[in-house]
Each structure stands twice: as C-alpha cells, then as structure tokens.
C-alpha cells in the first residue's frame, strides 16, 4: 500500500490497515497519515497515532529510500492544503521532499500562484516586499495567516450585502443566494465569517446544514433575525436586518479570526 502511494501514484487502494483515498494515505479507515502534494513531495502527519501503527514507521523508511527527507515542519502552506482538501486544520505536518526548494515549489503550485506567500519563514527574501494583499486573497491564503478575511453572505439582500462590503473595506465579500449555494460549497471559499438571512425557515435550515458539514463546524456564523436578537441554533451572533449594515461591522469583526 505504501509503494502504491509513493511509487505508483495510486488514488484508490485498500489494505488491512492502510488505504488510499485521492491523495491521502489513511490509517485504520479514518486517521490521515500523509498527503501527496505531488510526486516526490509529501506532507506526513507529525503526531503519534492513537494506536500502535508500525505502518507509519514503514512509511518513513520508504520515504528515505526514495531519497526524500524531512525539510520543514508546519510550513505555512501545508495547512491551507490539508484544510481545504481533507478538512484537517490544527494538525502538525512534516514536509518531505528532496530539498526545501523543491518542497516549497510544490506547495506553492498546489495552493495556486495567487496564494504564494512572499513572507515564508523558511526562505530569505532577496529584498523587502511591501504589498497590499487585499485584492488577491483566496481561502488558502487566509488560512495561511495573511492579513485579511473573506465575508460570505447567504440569502442577504444584495444591496445590504454591498453596503456591508463597503463598510468592511479591508475584507473580501462574496454574495450568494439560497437557490445557487449549498453549505458544502463553503469548503472551497473558507470564509472568515458567514452572514445568513435567518428571518425565514430556509435560512435557519441552511445554518443547521452548514454546521453538519466538515467545512462549517467551526465557522463563525452571524444570523439576521427579527430585532437582531435570539440567534437561531448554530449561529454565533444575531444581527438586525432593519439597521444599516454598517452597524453589523463591530459584531462581525469580533467573530473574524
């Protein structure tokens, strides 16, 4: 199974203790042990499994036999990839590659060129960089710790949403309707906070569905409710839909990571 993962590029295979699902090597049916960033570059979980797992030692041996070594631990570009692809956030990962430059190049390509971090702690910049990232931040960059956040509105009146975007001028804004957006789609956006019109049953049910999705279990959710009180189950904050959206800014900023 390890050879299939490292040498054959297998996307789906099953063994007694390990199986491959997409680019992930999974132990005991649920514990993600490694992620294939690209052929020759891997993120290996840097934590002990909850049970004795000789296969993990075999994985390390096999990586070394491939000429790879541990070149970084908790590189800032690993978490965005593991978070978006296998829904694992605060987990320690070791980067295995032929060398650090190769590993970083693979991570950068996987996250996307627009998500490249110029302030990597693992590389010395050739010259100081001064840039405003606000217009280009994507979900992966936000997870990596860059200075901005994505605010997602769902079911909110479009004019109100645009007013909110103007008031939160340092954040990106995405506007979605209940008809065209499902809770599972939040995983692709990774918003800093979700604002949902919960004045109807549709909005209340959307919040509950979002909480059942892996990508929405820990997302801050603000709900528009009558009078801005009594947030529905699953919401963290109530907002009054009858006041100017600028009044929502302070409570929303309190929810942003």
C-alpha positions in Angstrom: 0.0 0.0 0.0 2.9 2.4 0.8 4.5 1.5 -2.5 1.3 2.2 -4.3 1.1 5.6 -2.6 4.7 6.7 -3.1 5.7 4.9 -6.4 2.6 4.2 -8.3 0.6 7.4 -7.6 -2.4 5.4 -6.7 -5.6 7.3 -6.0 -7.7 4.5 -4.6 -6.5 1.3 -2.9 -7.3 -0.7 0.2 -5.2 -2.8 2.6 -5.6 -4.3 6.1 -4.5 -1.2 8.0 -4.0 1.5 5.3 -6.0 2.7 2.4 -5.5 5.4 -0.2 -8.3 7.9 -0.9 -7.4 10.5 -3.5 -4.0 11.9 -2.5 -4.4 10.9 1.1 -2.9 7.8 2.9 -5.3 6.9 5.7 -4.7 4.6 8.7 -7.4 2.5 10.3 -10.1 3.9 8.0 -10.1 7.4 9.4 -6.6 8.7 10.6 -5.0 10.8 7.8 -1.3 9.8 7.9 0.1 11.5 4.8 -0.9 13.7 1.8 0.7 13.6 -1.6 1.4 17.2 -2.5 2.9 16.0 -5.8 5.0 13.0 -6.9 8.1 13.3 -4.7 6.7 15.8 -2.2 4.6 14.7 0.8 3.0 16.1 3.9 3.4 13.5 6.7 1.4 13.8 9.9 3.8 14.9 12.7 1.7 13.4 15.5 1.6 9.9 17.1 -1.4 7.8 16.0 -3.9 6.9 18.7 -2.9 3.3 18.3 0.2 1.3 17.6 0.9 1.7 13.9 4.1 0.0 12.5 2.9 1.1 9.0 3.8 4.7 9.9 7.4 3.6 10.6 7.4 1.8 7.3 6.2 4.9 5.6 9.2 6.9 6.9 11.6 4.2 5.8 10.1 4.1 2.4 10.3 7.9 2.1 14.0 7.8 2.9 14.5 5.0 0.4 13.0 7.3 -2.2 15.8 9.9 -1.4 13.5 12.2 0.5 14.0 13.8 3.9 12.0 16.0 6.3 12.8 19.5 5.2 10.3 21.5 7.2 7.7 21.1 10.0 4.4 23.1 9.9 5.3 25.0 6.8 2.7 27.8 6.4 1.5 26.5 3.1 0.7 22.9 4.3 -2.2 23.8 6.5 -4.2 25.6 3.7 -3.9 22.5 1.5 -4.8 20.0 4.2 -7.6 22.1 5.5 -9.2 22.5 2.1 -8.6 19.0 0.8 -9.1 16.8 3.8 -10.8 19.1 6.3 -8.0 19.0 8.8 -7.0 22.3 10.4 -4.9 22.4 13.6 -2.7 19.4 12.8 1.1 19.3 12.7 2.6 18.2 9.4 6.2 17.5 8.3 7.2 18.3 4.7 9.1 15.5 3.0 11.0 16.3 -0.3 14.3 16.1 -1.9 15.1 19.5 -0.6 13.3 22.6 0.8 13.2 24.5 -2.5 11.5 21.5 -4.2 9.0 21.1 -1.4 8.1 24.8 -1.3 7.7 24.9 -5.1 5.3 22.0 -4.9 3.3 23.6 -2.1 3.1 26.9 -3.9 1.9 25.3 -7.1 -0.7 23.3 -5.2 -2.1 26.3 -3.4 -2.1 28.4 -6.5 0.1 31.1 -7.8 -2.2 33.8 -6.4 -1.8 32.2 -3.0 2.0 32.4 -2.9 3.4 33.7 0.4 6.3 36.1 -0.1 7.0 36.1 3.7 7.8 32.4 4.1 9.8 31.9 7.3 11.8 29.2 5.6 13.2 31.4 2.8 15.3 34.6 2.9 13.7 37.2 0.6 16.0 38.8 -1.9 14.7 42.2 -0.9 12.0 43.6 1.4 8.5 43.2 0.0 5.7 45.7 0.5 2.4 44.8 -0.9 -1.3 45.1 -0.3 -2.8 41.6 -0.5 -6.4 42.6 0.0 -7.5 42.3 -3.6 -5.9 38.9 -4.2 -6.5 36.9 -1.0 -8.1 33.5 -1.5 -9.3 30.9 1.0 -5.9 29.2 1.2 -4.1 32.4 1.8 -6.4 33.4 4.7 -5.8 30.0 6.4 -2.1 30.6 6.0 -2.4 33.8 8.1 -2.3 36.6 5.7 -3.9 39.9 6.7 -7.5 39.8 5.5 -10.7 37.8 5.7 -13.5 36.7 3.4 -17.0 37.6 4.4 -19.7 35.4 2.9 -23.3 36.4 2.8 -26.0 33.9 2.0 -29.6 34.9 1.3 -28.9 38.5 2.4 -30.4 41.3 0.3 -27.9 42.2 -2.4 -27.9 45.9 -1.7 -27.4 45.3 2.0 -24.6 42.9 1.3 -22.9 45.5 -0.9 -23.2 48.1 1.8 -21.6 45.7 4.2 -18.8 45.2 1.8 -18.2 48.9 1.6 -18.1 49.1 5.4 -15.7 46.2 5.6 -13.3 47.7 3.1 -10.4 45.6 4.2 -12.2 42.3 3.6 -13.3 40.5 0.6 -17.0 39.9 0.1 -18.8 37.0 -1.6 -22.6 37.2 -2.1 -24.6 34.0 -2.6 -28.3 33.2 -2.7 -30.0 30.1 -1.1 -31.0 28.9 -4.6 -27.5 28.8 -6.0 -25.4 27.9 -3.0 -25.2 24.8 -0.8 -23.5 24.6 2.6 -20.9 22.1 1.3 -19.6 24.8 -1.0 -18.1 26.7 1.9 -15.2 24.4 1.8 -14.0 25.9 -1.4 -14.2 29.5 -0.1 -13.1 29.1 3.5 -14.8 32.4 4.7 -13.8 34.1 7.9 -17.4 34.6 8.8 -20.7 33.7 7.2 -23.7 36.1 7.4 -27.0 34.3 6.8 -30.5 35.7 6.5 -32.3 33.6 9.1 -35.5 35.5 9.1 -37.1 32.6 7.3 -37.1 28.8 7.8 -34.8 28.5 4.8 -32.1 30.5 6.4 -32.4 28.7 9.7 -32.2 25.3 8.0 -29.2 26.5 6.0 -27.3 27.3 9.2 -28.0 23.8 10.6 -26.9 22.2 7.4 -23.7 24.2 7.4 -22.9 23.0 10.9 -23.2 19.4 9.8 -20.6 19.9 7.0 -16.9 19.5 7.9 -16.1 22.9 6.5 -18.7 24.6 8.6 -18.4 23.0 12.0 -16.2 25.8 13.4 -17.0 28.7 11.1 -18.3 31.8 12.8 -21.9 32.4 11.7 -23.9 35.6 12.1 -27.7 35.4 11.5 -30.1 38.1 10.5 -33.0 37.8 12.9 -36.0 39.9 13.7 -34.8 42.7 16.0 -31.3 41.3 16.0 -32.0 39.0 18.9 -32.3 35.3 19.6 -29.8 33.8 17.2 -31.0 30.5 15.8 -29.4 27.2 16.8 -26.0 27.0 15.2 -25.4 30.8 14.9 -22.9 32.7 17.0 -24.4 36.2 16.6 -27.7 37.8 15.8 -27.8 40.9 13.6 -30.8 43.2 13.0 -31.7 43.4 9.3 -33.5 46.7 9.7 -30.5 48.7 10.8 -27.8 49.9 8.3 -25.2 47.2 7.6 -22.5 49.4 8.9 -23.9 48.6 12.3 -23.1 45.0 11.8 -19.4 45.7 11.4 -18.4 45.6 15.1 -20.0 42.3 15.9 -18.7 40.8 12.7 -15.1 41.9 13.4 -15.4 40.3 16.8 -16.1 37.0 15.0 -13.4 37.2 12.4 -10.2 35.2 13.2 
